[in-house]
Amino acid sequence: MGIRIEHVITRLIVGGAQENTLSTVLYLRKIPQLEVTLTAGPSEGPEGSLESLARAQKGLFHLEPRLVRPVSPVSDLSCLLSLTRRFQRLKPQIVHTHSGKAGLIGRMAAAFAGVPVVFHTIHGPSFGAFQGAGANLIYTNAERLAGRFTDHFIVVANAMRDQYLAAGIGKPEEYTRVFSGFSLEPYLRAGNDLKLRAKYGLEPDDVVIGKIARLFHLKGHDVLFQIAPRIIQAEPRVKFLLVGDGILREQFERILREKGILDHFVFTGLVPPSDVPSLTGVMDILIHLSEREGLPRALAQALAAARPVISFDRDGAREICLNEETGLLIAPNDLAGLERGLLRLIRDPDLRYKLGKRGRAYVQEHFPERKMGNEIYNLYRQFFPEQLPPH
């Protein structure tokens, strides 16, 4: 006899946490002993949606219209009651939540419904220096509350474990790091497609610096725009490829136009996840500057394509961007150091090759999708050893 597992996430927009969650449930559904379903709120907006991929799997997806990202007391209470009733009706043995809002409401609903085991994956920090003191206090206390209803935490980077433990949430033995695995093959075969370069106005000899992120707050585009004029002045053959879309696109284009460097930037707009590997292949370097991100999948994806990375040392970046081994790790907000590191990579193709080669080997060892799925399954087994055989 198997067990039923309900995963809950706030939205299925195009993003690392959402891709991780969808990959997890699709993998777990293939295991005969598991009956897996996924609940999410509305996934609308310029970021794009993965909802159609979830709906394509018969019996997998449930839409909870009251599960919305903004704080809304009426909707939040209604969502709590709705999820509680759903869990009471379906009687899952495990509720596994993801993201801030779904993590709080989903875990409370699971407790009210008497769900035996509750997991929560921390894809990124819900609190920290990136927000004001008032918001930080609210979100920290919310996570402490939800932590009381959590049997086990999965973190995509040990940096998340350390931050939550420092805030008094859970015990060390209640945390397990599971890297955010993905399908490696499309990235392993990604190459420098000159036709694709030409499609986006990139010349064969351009040094392409890629950034994969929603055009949104806290993603670090403002930092990139600050150093870009000096980078371009020093190396005019540089182009910046921004993969993704979001509410700030017009603002970003205006800033770059005012700086006189818009012609050095290429905005791909919203692209399906299946196009990201080929776009990664035409990059020479990937830059990551987000102010909050558990463990950036974009770093691992770029390394799978043997492309070196450069990143601020925030959250779990150091667990994939290994300084001088797979990329260059820069102290947060050290713009001069970022500029020096980026120019070093631009000017040294041998260094780019060496870092990319080591990075690919590291990702092949630690980030296969199957490895992630099996590690999560084995965590479930610890709570249900009689129902779940070794896999």
Buried (B, 14 or more C-beta within 10 A) or exposed (E): EBBBBBBBBBBBBBBBBBBBBBBBBBBBBEBEBBBBBBBBBBBEBBBBBBBEBBEEBEEBBBBBEBBBBEEEEEBBEBBBBBBBEBBEEBEBBBBBBBBBBBBBBBBBBBBBBEBBBBBBBBBBBBBBEBBEEEEBEBBBEBBBEBBEBBBBBBBBBBBBBBBBBEBEBBEEEBBBBBBBBBBBEBBBEBEBEEEBBEEBEBEEEBBBBBBBBBBBEBBBBBBBBBBBBBBBEEBEEBBBBBBBBBEBBEEBBEBBEEBEBBEBBBBBEBBEBEBBBBBBBBBBBBBBBBBBBBBBBBBBBBBBBBBBBBBBBBBBBBBBBBBEEBBBBBEBEEEEBBBEBBBEBBEEEEBBEBBBBBBBEBBEEBBBBEBBBBBBBBBBBEBBEEBBEEB
